[in-house]
Amino acid sequence: MSNYYKPSGKFSPLAFLYFVLACVVVFPILSAIYAYATWYIPLIYINVLITIGFGFGICFIVSYLMINLGKVRSYGLAILLAILSGLVAYYLQWVVWSDLAINGTESYGNKQIGIVVSNVQFEQLLYLLSHPSALLDLIKLINENGTWGIKGNTISGGFLTAIWVAEFAIIMFFSVLSAKRARLPFDEQIQEWFKEENLPIFSFIENEADFKKKVEQGDWEQLSETIQRGDEGENHSTFTVYTSGSEYYLSVSNAKRKESKKDKVEFDIHKIIEYLHIDKTVYDMLRAKA
């Protein structure tokens, strides 16, 4: 038997119900907000942040609603739900945004920056939603002519396509990121996720390979002498414990300090062990060190 946690691959049928609920209720609302935001905020740098926010919103919905409440312990199913959710949300935002593009009226601004007042028409919205081929033709037309520009130059063609591809990549990246939730320890007996507990910062682990080897061998008596409280502003290690009843799992990462271009302190995170089974003695020792 492996000392590392391995998901059972099981799931609750409720996961599919939550997926349908998200597609029918949550994603349309989120996608409409995103489409309106990108339409009325003609600033490319802010639009990048809005896109990241949209992707993160999808990630949260999939992670919490489908995987967490749906009790998905199958990484493959989690990936599938994440991809489908990202595609559905992305399609819906195109439906709303394209409808805004064909219903534009008055424009405000100058050659450098401006907005076009628009609003969706419900019947057109339903038509585009139910006719993917018509939506695709409209997107091609928008690509050829463009609807916005930078410094007076209308963006269209290959450059606009590249921007759309980057947008899609960001959205799908955050969508798939949600699937990691399915790998967290789950107590099959009580049908609940393990409680996650982040311990205070510990000292940096200099020899990661040796540490991992000793941890896997259960040589905690020797390791306990090297585990000391660390400084959050310097190189350090993080210990996360997952608990449920008398069962415990541990994840350990190293955080190596690096200087950013703006003189802000950042860290490169490297996972050393992930979801290793430990006993209560080790758990109590780590808690005492904290």
N, C-alpha and C positions, 0 to 999 in steps of 0.2 A: 504493500500500500504506500503510495507516495505521501510525503510529508507536506506537499503543497495542495492547496484547495483546488478542486476540479469541479466546475459547474455540472449539474446533473443533466442538463439538456432539456429539462422539463419547462413547462409554462402553463399559465392559466388561460382558458378560452377567453377570459375577459380582455386579454391583450388585443384580440381582434376587434372586440366591441369598442375598446378605447381608440383603436386605429380608425374605425369607421366614424366614431364620434368626432375625432380630431379632423378628419377629412371633410365632414359635413358642416361642422360648426367652428372649430378653432382655427384651422388653416385658412378658410375663407376670410375670416376677420383679420388675421395676422397678415395675410397676403394683400388685402385691400389697404391696410395701413401702410405697408411697405411700398405699394405701388403709388399711393398718393404722396408719400414722403419723397420718393425719388422723382416724382413728376414736378412737385412744387418747390423742391430745393435743388436749384441748378448749380450746385457746387460739387465738383467731382470728388474732392477729398472728403467732404461730409457724406457724400453718397457711399463712399467706401465704408465708412463707419456704420452707416445705416444698413448696408448689406451684411456686415459682420453681425450687427444686432439682430437682423432677420434670421441669419443662420443660427445664431445662439438661441433665438426663440424657438426654432424648430428643434434644436438639440434638447432644450429643456422639456418641451412637450413630449418628445419621444422618450427621453430618459425617465421623466417622472411619471407621465400618464401611462404610457404603454409598457415600458420595461419594469418600472418600480411597482406600480399598482397592478400591472398585469403579471407580475412575478415571473418574468422571462429569465430563465437561466440557460438559455441556448444562445450562444454568441452568433451562430448562423442566422437564427430567426431575428435576433436583434438587428443584425446588419441589414437583413431584408426589409424589416419595418422602417429602419432609418432611411434606406435608399428610396423606398416607395414614398415615404413621408416628404423627403426632400423634393422628389419629382412632382408630387401632387401640389405642394406649396409653390414650387417654382412655376408650374403650369398655371395655377390660379392667379399668381401675380402678373403673369403675362396677359391673362384674360382682362384683368382690370386695367393694367397699364395701356394695353392696345386700345381699349375702349376709350380711355382718356385721350389717347392720341388722335382718334378720329372725331372726337367731340370738342376739340379745342375751339375757343371763340376769340376773345380779346387777349392781346399780349401787352405786357408791361415790362419796361426796362430799356436797355440800350444795346448797342452792338457788342458790348462786353459781356453783359449778363441780363437775363430777363426770364419771365415766366409767361406761360400761356394758360389762361383761365379755362378750366374744363371740368366736366363732371360726367359720370357714367350714366348711360341709359339702360335701364333694367332689361328691356327686351333684347337689346344688342348684346348685353352681358350674357344673358342666357344662351343666345345664339352662338356666340364665340365659345362659350363653355362646352356646348354640345356638338360643335363642329370644329374639331381640331384642324382639319384641312383648311377651312376658311381662316382660322387664326394663323396658321403657318403662312398662308398667302399674304395676310396683312403684315406679318412680321417681315417677310421678304420685301414688301413695299416700303416699310419703315426703314429697313436697312439700306435700300437704294437711295432714299431721299433724305433720311435723317430727320430728327425732330429737335435736336439741341446742338449746341456748339461750344467751342472754346475760343475766346478772344475774337469773336466774330466769324469764325470758320465752322461751318456745319460739319458735324461728325457723321460719316456714313461709310458704307462699304466694308472693306477688310478691317479697318481700324475699329469701327463700331462692333464688328463681329468679335474681334479680339477682346474688347471690353466686356461683351456679353459672356464670352467663354470664361473670362476671369471671374465675373460675377457668379456664374454657375458653379465654378470650381470652389469658390468661397462658401457658397450655400451648402453644397454637397459635403465639403470637408467637415463643417460643423454638424451636419445631419448625421454623418457616419460616426462622428466622435461620440455621439450619445450611446452607441452600442457597447461602449466600455462598461456601462452600468451592469450589463448582464454577467460580467465576470466577477463581480463582488461576491463575497461569501454569503451563502443563504442557508438557513437552518431548515432542512427538509422535514424535521419532526414537527416543529411548531408552525411551519410555513411562514416564516418571517425572515427578513434580511438581518444579518448581524449588525449590531450597533458599532458605528465607527468612532474611534477615540484617538485624537491626535495628541501625542505626548509632547511635553516641552522639548525645546531644541537640545540636541546632544552634540558632542564634539565630532569633528570631521573624521571619517574612517579612511585612514591613509592607504591601507592594503585591502582593497575591496574583495579580491579573490580569496585571500586568507580568511577574511571575516565571513564571507559566504560559506566557505568550506567548514569552518568551525560551527557556524550556526546550523548548517544542515546535519552536522554530526552531533549536535546537542551539547557542544562544549561551552556552555554558558558560564561555568564557574570561572574559567580563565578569561572569558570575554567581559565578565562583569567588572573586572578591574580596569578595563580600558574604556568603558562607557561612562562618560562624565558629562555634566551639563555643558552646553556650548553657548556661543555668542551668535545671536541672530544676524548680526551685521557682518560676520566673518564666515569663513568656510565652516560648514556644520552638516549634521545629518538629521534626518527626520524619521521618527518611528511612529507608525500608525498601527493601532491594534483594533481588531474586529472581534467583538465578544457577543456570545449568546449562551446563556446558562453557564455551563462549565467548559465550553469550547472556545478556543482562542486562535486567532490567526494574526500574523505579523507581516507588515511591509516596511522596508527600510530603503531610504534614498539618501544619496549624498548631494549636497548643494554647494557648488564651487563658485566663489565670488568672481565676477568679472566687471570691468568698468565699461559703461556704455558711453556713447559719443556725447551725451548730454550730462556726463558726470553723475549719472544716477546709478545706484548700486543694483545690479542684477545678478542672477544666479543661473548657472547651468545645472540642471537637475539630471541625475543619473540613478536609475533604479538598480538596487543591489539585489534585493529579494522581494518577492511579491506573493502575499497570501500563504506564508509558511505556517504550518501548524505548530503551536507552542502549548506548553501546559501552564497551569495556574502558578507554579513556582516561578517560572520565567516572567510571567505577567506581573506578579507581585514584585519581583526584583526590579523590573523596568519602572513600575510605578513608584517604587521607593527611590530610585535614582532621580526621578523627576521632582 
